Amino acid sequence: MSESSRDSITGLIHHPYQPPAGFDAPQVGVFKASTVIFKDTKALRARDWRHRDGYTYGLHGTPTTFTLEERIATLEGGLQCVLVPSGLAAVAIVDFALLRPGDEVLLPNNVYGPSRELARNELKEFGVSFRLYDPMDAAALAAMIGPQTKLVWLEAAGSVTMEFPDLAGLAAAAKARGVLTALDNTWGAGIAFKPFELGIDIVMQALTKFPSGGGDVLMGSVTTRDNALHERIKLTHMRMGWGVAANDAELVLRSLPSIAVRYHAHDATARTLAAWLATRPEIARVLHPALEGSPGHAHWKATCTSAAGLFSVIFDPKHSAAQVDRFVDALRLFKIGYSWAGPLSLVVPYDLQAMRQPAPYDGTLVRFSIGLEAAADLRADIEKALAAL
C-alpha cells in the first residue's frame, strides 16, 4: 500500500515530518514517554539503561529527567543521581537498596517522622531492625554500631526541634566501622553546606522543598559519588518502578537557577523573626541553628554558610496547648500546612510529648516555615496573633 493511499489517521500517527535540529532555549525541553523508539534491533539490544548511554523506556529516563539528575548531582557535589516521586520515596529507596533481613539501621532520635515509621513498620516486616541514637553525641553513636549495623541515617537540622549535629564526627564514627551513612539534606538543599566533603556516602533530598520552591511538586533525589553504590540504588529504582513525571521535572528545572537567591531570602527573614521572637515573653525558647544557644549552633557555625527559612519556638508552659492553637488560628499571613520552602509562610503546632519520649522541652512547640513575604508584615501578623493567647 502506498503512503498516499493510507487512511488519514494512519498518516497522522506515522507522519514523516521532523522539526529542524538546532533549536535552543533557556529552558530544557519536556520529553514525555513510556515507549521509546529504537532505530533497529541492534540498537534495541545494545542500549544499557543502567549507565544512561541511551534511552530504553520512559521509566528509566528521558532527556528531561537525565538533565535534572545531572543538575541535582552538581548541586549536591555528587556524581550520580536518581529521581523518585517524593522525599519519603528517596528515604525508602536507600533503605530497600542497602538493607537485608538481619540488618540494622540507626536513626537519629529527631528523625523525620515518616522515616521512623517506615523503619518501625515495613522494614520490621522485612526483618530489618532499627534503633534511635542521640545525634548530638558522636561517641555514643560509635558505641552503638554493631556487626548487624549496615546504615546510619543523618539529619541536619533535626526534624521539628532543629538540633544541628556534628555531621563530620558522626560520619567518621560510622566510616571507622565500615558502615554507610545517608543524609537527609532537604534543609541544607545543597546550598548551606556540601555533605560529601564531610565524609557522607549518600545524600537524599526532598526536591519538593527548595529545588521546586513553588509548593506544587512532589519529588525526591538520591545522590552518590561511588559508582558501585549508585548502581545498587539504580537497580532497586528499576525494580521498584519509581519514575517521575516530565512536567514535574520541568518545574524543578525551571526553579533551580533561583534556588540560592530564594534560599538566602528565606534565611534572612527567618533569622530576623527568630531573633525578635526570642525577646518575646510568651516564648520560652527559639530553636534555630543559626541563633546562639540553639542546640548544635557551634556545629552549624563550623559547617554552614547559611540556613533554611525554618525554625521552631517553644511557648512558655503557662500557655496551654489550646491557647497556642488559638494563636495559630489567629494568624492570617501564615497558613496552617505541612512542607516548607515555598513562597507562602506556613505554621504547624506539634505535640512534643507524642513525638519524642522523653520530650526534650516543656511547653507547646510551633514550627514556622518562612516564605517570601516582607519580614515586617510577617512580624505584624505574629504580633497580632500573640494577643489571642
Contacts in CASP RR format, 6 or more apart in sequence:
PFRMAT RR
TARGET T0000
AUTHOR 0000-0000-0000
METHOD contacts of the structure
MODEL  1
MSESSRDSITGLIHHPYQPPAGFDAPQVGVFKASTVIFKDTKALRARDWR
HRDGYTYGLHGTPTTFTLEERIATLEGGLQCVLVPSGLAAVAIVDFALLR
PGDEVLLPNNVYGPSRELARNELKEFGVSFRLYDPMDAAALAAMIGPQTK
LVWLEAAGSVTMEFPDLAGLAAAAKARGVLTALDNTWGAGIAFKPFELGI
DIVMQALTKFPSGGGDVLMGSVTTRDNALHERIKLTHMRMGWGVAANDAE
LVLRSLPSIAVRYHAHDATARTLAAWLATRPEIARVLHPALEGSPGHAHW
KATCTSAAGLFSVIFDPKHSAAQVDRFVDALRLFKIGYSWAGPLSLVVPY
DLQAMRQPAPYDGTLVRFSIGLEAAADLRADIEKALAAL
3 11 0 8 1.000
6 14 0 8 1.000
27 250 0 8 1.000
27 253 0 8 1.000
27 254 0 8 1.000
28 63 0 8 1.000
28 64 0 8 1.000
28 67 0 8 1.000
28 68 0 8 1.000
28 250 0 8 1.000
28 253 0 8 1.000
29 63 0 8 1.000
29 64 0 8 1.000
29 250 0 8 1.000
30 64 0 8 1.000
30 246 0 8 1.000
30 247 0 8 1.000
30 249 0 8 1.000
30 250 0 8 1.000
31 62 0 8 1.000
31 63 0 8 1.000
31 64 0 8 1.000
31 246 0 8 1.000
32 62 0 8 1.000
32 246 0 8 1.000
32 247 0 8 1.000
33 55 0 8 1.000
33 58 0 8 1.000
33 62 0 8 1.000
33 246 0 8 1.000
34 57 0 8 1.000
34 58 0 8 1.000
34 59 0 8 1.000
35 57 0 8 1.000
35 58 0 8 1.000
36 55 0 8 1.000
36 56 0 8 1.000
36 57 0 8 1.000
36 58 0 8 1.000
38 44 0 8 1.000
38 47 0 8 1.000
47 53 0 8 1.000
47 54 0 8 1.000
47 55 0 8 1.000
47 56 0 8 1.000
48 54 0 8 1.000
49 56 0 8 1.000
49 57 0 8 1.000
49 60 0 8 1.000
49 61 0 8 1.000
49 238 0 8 1.000
50 231 0 8 1.000
50 234 0 8 1.000
50 235 0 8 1.000
50 238 0 8 1.000
52 61 0 8 1.000
52 66 0 8 1.000
55 61 0 8 1.000
55 62 0 8 1.000
55 63 0 8 1.000
59 238 0 8 1.000
59 241 0 8 1.000
59 243 0 8 1.000
60 238 0 8 1.000
62 246 0 8 1.000
64 246 0 8 1.000
64 249 0 8 1.000
64 250 0 8 1.000
64 253 0 8 1.000
65 83 0 8 1.000
65 243 0 8 1.000
65 244 0 8 1.000
65 246 0 8 1.000
65 249 0 8 1.000
67 253 0 8 1.000
68 83 0 8 1.000
68 249 0 8 1.000
68 252 0 8 1.000
68 253 0 8 1.000
69 80 0 8 1.000
69 81 0 8 1.000
69 82 0 8 1.000
69 83 0 8 1.000
69 221 0 8 1.000
70 81 0 8 1.000
71 253 0 8 1.000
71 256 0 8 1.000
72 81 0 8 1.000
72 83 0 8 1.000
72 205 0 8 1.000
72 207 0 8 1.000
72 211 0 8 1.000
72 221 0 8 1.000
72 223 0 8 1.000
73 79 0 8 1.000
73 80 0 8 1.000
73 81 0 8 1.000
73 223 0 8 1.000
75 189 0 8 1.000
75 190 0 8 1.000
75 211 0 8 1.000
75 256 0 8 1.000
75 259 0 8 1.000
76 185 0 8 1.000
76 190 0 8 1.000
76 194 0 8 1.000
76 195 0 8 1.000
76 196 0 8 1.000
76 203 0 8 1.000
76 205 0 8 1.000
76 221 0 8 1.000
76 223 0 8 1.000
77 190 0 8 1.000
77 194 0 8 1.000
77 196 0 8 1.000
77 223 0 8 1.000
77 225 0 8 1.000
78 196 0 8 1.000
78 203 0 8 1.000
78 223 0 8 1.000
78 224 0 8 1.000
78 225 0 8 1.000
79 224 0 8 1.000
79 225 0 8 1.000
79 227 0 8 1.000
79 230 0 8 1.000
80 223 0 8 1.000
80 224 0 8 1.000
80 225 0 8 1.000
80 227 0 8 1.000
80 230 0 8 1.000
80 234 0 8 1.000
81 221 0 8 1.000
81 222 0 8 1.000
81 223 0 8 1.000
81 224 0 8 1.000
82 93 0 8 1.000
82 221 0 8 1.000
82 222 0 8 1.000
82 230 0 8 1.000
82 233 0 8 1.000
82 234 0 8 1.000
82 237 0 8 1.000
83 207 0 8 1.000
83 219 0 8 1.000
83 220 0 8 1.000
83 221 0 8 1.000
83 243 0 8 1.000
83 244 0 8 1.000
83 249 0 8 1.000
84 90 0 8 1.000
84 92 0 8 1.000
84 93 0 8 1.000
84 219 0 8 1.000
84 220 0 8 1.000
84 221 0 8 1.000
84 222 0 8 1.000
84 237 0 8 1.000
84 242 0 8 1.000
84 243 0 8 1.000
84 244 0 8 1.000
85 218 0 8 1.000
85 219 0 8 1.000
85 220 0 8 1.000
85 242 0 8 1.000
85 243 0 8 1.000
85 244 0 8 1.000
86 206 0 8 1.000
86 208 0 8 1.000
86 218 0 8 1.000
86 219 0 8 1.000
86 220 0 8 1.000
87 186 0 8 1.000
87 204 0 8 1.000
87 205 0 8 1.000
87 206 0 8 1.000
87 207 0 8 1.000
87 208 0 8 1.000
87 218 0 8 1.000
87 219 0 8 1.000
87 220 0 8 1.000
88 112 0 8 1.000
88 114 0 8 1.000
88 115 0 8 1.000
88 118 0 8 1.000
88 206 0 8 1.000
89 220 0 8 1.000
89 242 0 8 1.000
90 204 0 8 1.000
90 205 0 8 1.000
90 206 0 8 1.000
90 220 0 8 1.000
90 221 0 8 1.000
90 222 0 8 1.000
91 112 0 8 1.000
91 114 0 8 1.000
91 115 0 8 1.000
91 118 0 8 1.000
91 153 0 8 1.000
91 184 0 8 1.000
91 204 0 8 1.000
92 118 0 8 1.000
92 122 0 8 1.000
93 222 0 8 1.000
93 233 0 8 1.000
93 236 0 8 1.000
93 237 0 8 1.000
93 240 0 8 1.000
93 242 0 8 1.000
94 151 0 8 1.000
94 182 0 8 1.000
94 202 0 8 1.000
94 204 0 8 1.000
94 222 0 8 1.000
94 233 0 8 1.000
95 105 0 8 1.000
95 118 0 8 1.000
95 119 0 8 1.000
95 123 0 8 1.000
95 128 0 8 1.000
95 151 0 8 1.000
96 236 0 8 1.000
96 240 0 8 1.000
97 232 0 8 1.000
97 233 0 8 1.000
97 235 0 8 1.000
97 236 0 8 1.000
97 237 0 8 1.000
98 150 0 8 1.000
98 151 0 8 1.000
98 180 0 8 1.000
98 232 0 8 1.000
98 233 0 8 1.000
99 105 0 8 1.000
99 123 0 8 1.000
99 126 0 8 1.000
99 128 0 8 1.000
99 150 0 8 1.000
99 151 0 8 1.000
100 128 0 8 1.000
100 150 0 8 1.000
101 126 0 8 1.000
101 127 0 8 1.000
101 128 0 8 1.000
102 127 0 8 1.000
102 128 0 8 1.000
102 129 0 8 1.000
102 148 0 8 1.000
103 127 0 8 1.000
103 128 0 8 1.000
103 129 0 8 1.000
103 148 0 8 1.000
103 149 0 8 1.000
103 150 0 8 1.000
103 151 0 8 1.000
104 128 0 8 1.000
104 129 0 8 1.000
104 130 0 8 1.000
104 131 0 8 1.000
104 146 0 8 1.000
104 148 0 8 1.000
104 149 0 8 1.000
104 150 0 8 1.000
105 119 0 8 1.000
105 123 0 8 1.000
105 128 0 8 1.000
105 129 0 8 1.000
105 130 0 8 1.000
105 149 0 8 1.000
105 150 0 8 1.000
105 151 0 8 1.000
105 152 0 8 1.000
105 153 0 8 1.000
106 130 0 8 1.000
106 131 0 8 1.000
106 132 0 8 1.000
106 133 0 8 1.000
106 141 0 8 1.000
106 144 0 8 1.000
106 145 0 8 1.000
106 149 0 8 1.000
106 151 0 8 1.000
106 152 0 8 1.000
106 153 0 8 1.000
107 115 0 8 1.000
107 116 0 8 1.000
107 119 0 8 1.000
107 130 0 8 1.000
107 131 0 8 1.000
107 132 0 8 1.000
107 133 0 8 1.000
107 153 0 8 1.000
108 132 0 8 1.000
108 133 0 8 1.000
108 134 0 8 1.000
108 135 0 8 1.000
108 153 0 8 1.000
108 154 0 8 1.000
108 155 0 8 1.000
108 158 0 8 1.000
108 165 0 8 1.000
109 132 0 8 1.000
109 133 0 8 1.000
109 134 0 8 1.000
109 135 0 8 1.000
109 356 0 8 1.000
110 135 0 8 1.000
110 155 0 8 1.000
110 158 0 8 1.000
110 159 0 8 1.000
110 160 0 8 1.000
110 161 0 8 1.000
110 163 0 8 1.000
110 356 0 8 1.000
111 132 0 8 1.000
111 153 0 8 1.000
111 155 0 8 1.000
111 158 0 8 1.000
111 159 0 8 1.000
111 184 0 8 1.000
112 155 0 8 1.000
112 159 0 8 1.000
112 184 0 8 1.000
113 159 0 8 1.000
113 355 0 8 1.000
115 153 0 8 1.000
115 184 0 8 1.000
116 130 0 8 1.000
116 132 0 8 1.000
119 128 0 8 1.000
119 130 0 8 1.000
120 130 0 8 1.000
123 129 0 8 1.000
123 130 0 8 1.000
124 130 0 8 1.000
129 148 0 8 1.000
131 144 0 8 1.000
133 140 0 8 1.000
133 141 0 8 1.000
133 144 0 8 1.000
133 152 0 8 1.000
134 140 0 8 1.000
134 141 0 8 1.000
135 141 0 8 1.000
135 154 0 8 1.000
135 155 0 8 1.000
135 158 0 8 1.000
135 163 0 8 1.000
135 165 0 8 1.000
135 170 0 8 1.000
136 163 0 8 1.000
136 165 0 8 1.000
136 166 0 8 1.000
136 295 0 8 1.000
136 296 0 8 1.000
138 165 0 8 1.000
138 166 0 8 1.000
138 169 0 8 1.000
138 170 0 8 1.000
138 172 0 8 1.000
138 173 0 8 1.000
139 173 0 8 1.000
141 152 0 8 1.000
141 170 0 8 1.000
141 173 0 8 1.000
141 174 0 8 1.000
142 173 0 8 1.000
142 176 0 8 1.000
142 177 0 8 1.000
145 152 0 8 1.000
145 173 0 8 1.000
145 174 0 8 1.000
145 177 0 8 1.000
145 179 0 8 1.000
146 177 0 8 1.000
149 177 0 8 1.000
149 179 0 8 1.000
150 179 0 8 1.000
150 180 0 8 1.000
151 179 0 8 1.000
151 180 0 8 1.000
151 181 0 8 1.000
151 182 0 8 1.000
152 170 0 8 1.000
152 174 0 8 1.000
152 179 0 8 1.000
152 180 0 8 1.000
152 181 0 8 1.000
152 182 0 8 1.000
153 181 0 8 1.000
153 182 0 8 1.000
153 183 0 8 1.000
153 184 0 8 1.000
154 165 0 8 1.000
154 167 0 8 1.000
154 170 0 8 1.000
154 171 0 8 1.000
154 181 0 8 1.000
154 182 0 8 1.000
154 183 0 8 1.000
154 184 0 8 1.000
154 200 0 8 1.000
155 165 0 8 1.000
155 183 0 8 1.000
155 184 0 8 1.000
155 187 0 8 1.000
156 164 0 8 1.000
156 165 0 8 1.000
156 167 0 8 1.000
156 183 0 8 1.000
156 184 0 8 1.000
156 185 0 8 1.000
156 187 0 8 1.000
156 188 0 8 1.000
156 303 0 8 1.000
157 163 0 8 1.000
157 164 0 8 1.000
157 187 0 8 1.000
157 289 0 8 1.000
157 300 0 8 1.000
157 308 0 8 1.000
157 310 0 8 1.000
158 164 0 8 1.000
158 165 0 8 1.000
158 187 0 8 1.000
160 312 0 8 1.000
160 350 0 8 1.000
160 352 0 8 1.000
160 355 0 8 1.000
160 365 0 8 1.000
160 367 0 8 1.000
161 287 0 8 1.000
161 295 0 8 1.000
161 312 0 8 1.000
161 352 0 8 1.000
161 356 0 8 1.000
161 360 0 8 1.000
161 361 0 8 1.000
161 365 0 8 1.000
162 287 0 8 1.000
162 288 0 8 1.000
162 289 0 8 1.000
162 294 0 8 1.000
162 295 0 8 1.000
162 310 0 8 1.000
162 311 0 8 1.000
162 312 0 8 1.000
163 287 0 8 1.000
163 289 0 8 1.000
163 295 0 8 1.000
163 296 0 8 1.000
164 289 0 8 1.000
164 294 0 8 1.000
164 295 0 8 1.000
164 296 0 8 1.000
164 297 0 8 1.000
164 299 0 8 1.000
164 300 0 8 1.000
164 303 0 8 1.000
164 304 0 8 1.000
165 296 0 8 1.000
165 299 0 8 1.000
166 299 0 8 1.000
167 183 0 8 1.000
167 193 0 8 1.000
167 195 0 8 1.000
167 198 0 8 1.000
167 200 0 8 1.000
167 299 0 8 1.000
167 303 0 8 1.000
168 198 0 8 1.000
168 199 0 8 1.000
168 303 0 8 1.000
170 181 0 8 1.000
171 181 0 8 1.000
171 198 0 8 1.000
171 199 0 8 1.000
171 200 0 8 1.000
171 201 0 8 1.000
172 199 0 8 1.000
174 180 0 8 1.000
174 181 0 8 1.000
175 181 0 8 1.000
175 199 0 8 1.000
180 201 0 8 1.000
180 202 0 8 1.000
180 229 0 8 1.000
181 199 0 8 1.000
181 200 0 8 1.000
181 201 0 8 1.000
181 202 0 8 1.000
182 200 0 8 1.000
182 201 0 8 1.000
182 202 0 8 1.000
182 203 0 8 1.000
182 204 0 8 1.000
183 195 0 8 1.000
183 200 0 8 1.000
183 202 0 8 1.000
183 203 0 8 1.000
183 204 0 8 1.000
184 204 0 8 1.000
184 205 0 8 1.000
184 206 0 8 1.000
185 195 0 8 1.000
185 203 0 8 1.000
185 204 0 8 1.000
185 205 0 8 1.000
186 204 0 8 1.000
186 205 0 8 1.000
186 206 0 8 1.000
186 209 0 8 1.000
186 210 0 8 1.000
187 308 0 8 1.000
187 310 0 8 1.000
188 210 0 8 1.000
188 304 0 8 1.000
188 308 0 8 1.000
189 205 0 8 1.000
189 209 0 8 1.000
189 210 0 8 1.000
189 211 0 8 1.000
189 259 0 8 1.000
189 263 0 8 1.000
189 308 0 8 1.000
189 341 0 8 1.000
190 205 0 8 1.000
191 210 0 8 1.000
191 259 0 8 1.000
191 260 0 8 1.000
191 263 0 8 1.000
191 264 0 8 1.000
191 305 0 8 1.000
191 306 0 8 1.000
192 263 0 8 1.000
192 303 0 8 1.000
192 304 0 8 1.000
192 305 0 8 1.000
192 306 0 8 1.000
192 307 0 8 1.000
192 308 0 8 1.000
193 303 0 8 1.000
193 304 0 8 1.000
193 305 0 8 1.000
195 203 0 8 1.000
196 203 0 8 1.000
196 225 0 8 1.000
198 303 0 8 1.000
201 224 0 8 1.000
201 225 0 8 1.000
201 226 0 8 1.000
201 229 0 8 1.000
202 222 0 8 1.000
202 223 0 8 1.000
202 224 0 8 1.000
202 229 0 8 1.000
202 233 0 8 1.000
203 222 0 8 1.000
203 223 0 8 1.000
203 224 0 8 1.000
204 220 0 8 1.000
204 221 0 8 1.000
204 222 0 8 1.000
204 223 0 8 1.000
205 211 0 8 1.000
205 220 0 8 1.000
205 221 0 8 1.000
205 223 0 8 1.000
206 219 0 8 1.000
206 220 0 8 1.000
207 217 0 8 1.000
207 219 0 8 1.000
207 220 0 8 1.000
207 221 0 8 1.000
207 252 0 8 1.000
208 215 0 8 1.000
208 217 0 8 1.000
208 218 0 8 1.000
208 219 0 8 1.000
208 220 0 8 1.000
208 339 0 8 1.000
209 339 0 8 1.000
209 340 0 8 1.000
209 341 0 8 1.000
209 342 0 8 1.000
210 259 0 8 1.000
210 262 0 8 1.000
210 263 0 8 1.000
210 308 0 8 1.000
210 341 0 8 1.000
211 219 0 8 1.000
211 221 0 8 1.000
211 252 0 8 1.000
211 255 0 8 1.000
211 256 0 8 1.000
211 259 0 8 1.000
212 219 0 8 1.000
212 251 0 8 1.000
212 252 0 8 1.000
212 255 0 8 1.000
212 341 0 8 1.000
212 342 0 8 1.000
213 255 0 8 1.000
213 259 0 8 1.000
213 262 0 8 1.000
213 341 0 8 1.000
213 342 0 8 1.000
213 343 0 8 1.000
214 251 0 8 1.000
214 255 0 8 1.000
214 341 0 8 1.000
214 342 0 8 1.000
214 343 0 8 1.000
215 339 0 8 1.000
215 341 0 8 1.000
215 342 0 8 1.000
215 343 0 8 1.000
215 344 0 8 1.000
216 251 0 8 1.000
217 248 0 8 1.000
217 251 0 8 1.000
217 252 0 8 1.000
218 248 0 8 1.000
219 244 0 8 1.000
219 248 0 8 1.000
219 249 0 8 1.000
219 252 0 8 1.000
220 244 0 8 1.000
222 233 0 8 1.000
224 230 0 8 1.000
224 233 0 8 1.000
262 341 0 8 1.000
262 342 0 8 1.000
262 372 0 8 1.000
263 306 0 8 1.000
263 308 0 8 1.000
264 306 0 8 1.000
265 372 0 8 1.000
266 308 0 8 1.000
266 309 0 8 1.000
266 310 0 8 1.000
266 341 0 8 1.000
266 370 0 8 1.000
266 371 0 8 1.000
266 372 0 8 1.000
267 290 0 8 1.000
267 306 0 8 1.000
267 307 0 8 1.000
267 308 0 8 1.000
267 309 0 8 1.000
268 375 0 8 1.000
269 309 0 8 1.000
269 370 0 8 1.000
269 371 0 8 1.000
269 372 0 8 1.000
269 373 0 8 1.000
269 375 0 8 1.000
269 378 0 8 1.000
270 288 0 8 1.000
270 307 0 8 1.000
270 308 0 8 1.000
270 309 0 8 1.000
270 310 0 8 1.000
270 311 0 8 1.000
270 368 0 8 1.000
270 370 0 8 1.000
271 288 0 8 1.000
271 290 0 8 1.000
271 291 0 8 1.000
271 307 0 8 1.000
272 375 0 8 1.000
272 379 0 8 1.000
273 311 0 8 1.000
273 368 0 8 1.000
273 370 0 8 1.000
273 375 0 8 1.000
273 378 0 8 1.000
273 379 0 8 1.000
273 382 0 8 1.000
274 286 0 8 1.000
274 288 0 8 1.000
274 290 0 8 1.000
274 291 0 8 1.000
274 311 0 8 1.000
275 286 0 8 1.000
275 291 0 8 1.000
276 379 0 8 1.000
277 283 0 8 1.000
277 286 0 8 1.000
277 313 0 8 1.000
277 382 0 8 1.000
278 286 0 8 1.000
278 291 0 8 1.000
280 386 0 8 1.000
281 316 0 8 1.000
282 315 0 8 1.000
282 316 0 8 1.000
282 319 0 8 1.000
282 386 0 8 1.000
282 389 0 8 1.000
283 313 0 8 1.000
283 314 0 8 1.000
283 315 0 8 1.000
283 316 0 8 1.000
284 314 0 8 1.000
284 315 0 8 1.000
284 316 0 8 1.000
284 317 0 8 1.000
284 361 0 8 1.000
284 362 0 8 1.000
284 363 0 8 1.000
285 313 0 8 1.000
285 314 0 8 1.000
285 361 0 8 1.000
286 294 0 8 1.000
286 311 0 8 1.000
286 312 0 8 1.000
286 313 0 8 1.000
286 314 0 8 1.000
287 294 0 8 1.000
287 295 0 8 1.000
287 311 0 8 1.000
287 312 0 8 1.000
287 313 0 8 1.000
287 314 0 8 1.000
287 365 0 8 1.000
288 294 0 8 1.000
288 307 0 8 1.000
288 311 0 8 1.000
288 312 0 8 1.000
289 296 0 8 1.000
289 297 0 8 1.000
289 300 0 8 1.000
289 304 0 8 1.000
289 307 0 8 1.000
290 297 0 8 1.000
290 300 0 8 1.000
290 301 0 8 1.000
290 304 0 8 1.000
290 307 0 8 1.000
291 297 0 8 1.000
291 311 0 8 1.000
294 300 0 8 1.000
300 307 0 8 1.000
308 340 0 8 1.000
308 341 0 8 1.000
309 340 0 8 1.000
309 341 0 8 1.000
309 369 0 8 1.000
309 370 0 8 1.000
309 371 0 8 1.000
310 340 0 8 1.000
310 367 0 8 1.000
310 368 0 8 1.000
310 369 0 8 1.000
310 370 0 8 1.000
311 367 0 8 1.000
311 368 0 8 1.000
311 370 0 8 1.000
312 350 0 8 1.000
312 365 0 8 1.000
312 366 0 8 1.000
312 367 0 8 1.000
312 368 0 8 1.000
313 365 0 8 1.000
313 366 0 8 1.000
313 368 0 8 1.000
314 361 0 8 1.000
314 362 0 8 1.000
314 363 0 8 1.000
314 364 0 8 1.000
314 365 0 8 1.000
315 323 0 8 1.000
315 324 0 8 1.000
315 327 0 8 1.000
315 363 0 8 1.000
315 364 0 8 1.000
315 365 0 8 1.000
315 366 0 8 1.000
316 363 0 8 1.000
317 362 0 8 1.000
317 363 0 8 1.000
319 363 0 8 1.000
319 364 0 8 1.000
319 389 0 8 1.000
320 364 0 8 1.000
321 349 0 8 1.000
321 351 0 8 1.000
321 364 0 8 1.000
323 388 0 8 1.000
323 389 0 8 1.000
324 349 0 8 1.000
324 364 0 8 1.000
324 366 0 8 1.000
324 389 0 8 1.000
325 349 0 8 1.000
326 388 0 8 1.000
326 389 0 8 1.000
327 366 0 8 1.000
327 385 0 8 1.000
327 386 0 8 1.000
327 388 0 8 1.000
327 389 0 8 1.000
328 334 0 8 1.000
328 336 0 8 1.000
328 347 0 8 1.000
328 348 0 8 1.000
328 349 0 8 1.000
328 366 0 8 1.000
328 385 0 8 1.000
329 336 0 8 1.000
329 388 0 8 1.000
330 384 0 8 1.000
330 385 0 8 1.000
330 387 0 8 1.000
330 388 0 8 1.000
331 347 0 8 1.000
331 381 0 8 1.000
331 382 0 8 1.000
331 385 0 8 1.000
332 381 0 8 1.000
332 384 0 8 1.000
332 385 0 8 1.000
333 345 0 8 1.000
333 373 0 8 1.000
333 377 0 8 1.000
333 378 0 8 1.000
333 381 0 8 1.000
334 345 0 8 1.000
334 346 0 8 1.000
334 347 0 8 1.000
334 368 0 8 1.000
334 378 0 8 1.000
334 381 0 8 1.000
334 382 0 8 1.000
335 344 0 8 1.000
335 345 0 8 1.000
335 346 0 8 1.000
335 347 0 8 1.000
336 346 0 8 1.000
336 347 0 8 1.000
336 348 0 8 1.000
337 346 0 8 1.000
337 347 0 8 1.000
337 348 0 8 1.000
338 346 0 8 1.000
338 348 0 8 1.000
339 346 0 8 1.000
339 369 0 8 1.000
340 346 0 8 1.000
340 369 0 8 1.000
341 369 0 8 1.000
341 371 0 8 1.000
342 369 0 8 1.000
342 371 0 8 1.000
342 372 0 8 1.000
343 371 0 8 1.000
343 372 0 8 1.000
343 373 0 8 1.000
344 371 0 8 1.000
344 373 0 8 1.000
345 368 0 8 1.000
345 369 0 8 1.000
345 370 0 8 1.000
345 371 0 8 1.000
345 373 0 8 1.000
345 378 0 8 1.000
346 368 0 8 1.000
346 369 0 8 1.000
346 371 0 8 1.000
347 366 0 8 1.000
347 367 0 8 1.000
347 368 0 8 1.000
347 369 0 8 1.000
348 366 0 8 1.000
348 367 0 8 1.000
349 364 0 8 1.000
349 365 0 8 1.000
349 366 0 8 1.000
349 367 0 8 1.000
350 364 0 8 1.000
350 365 0 8 1.000
350 366 0 8 1.000
350 367 0 8 1.000
351 364 0 8 1.000
352 359 0 8 1.000
352 360 0 8 1.000
352 361 0 8 1.000
352 363 0 8 1.000
352 364 0 8 1.000
352 365 0 8 1.000
353 359 0 8 1.000
370 378 0 8 1.000
END
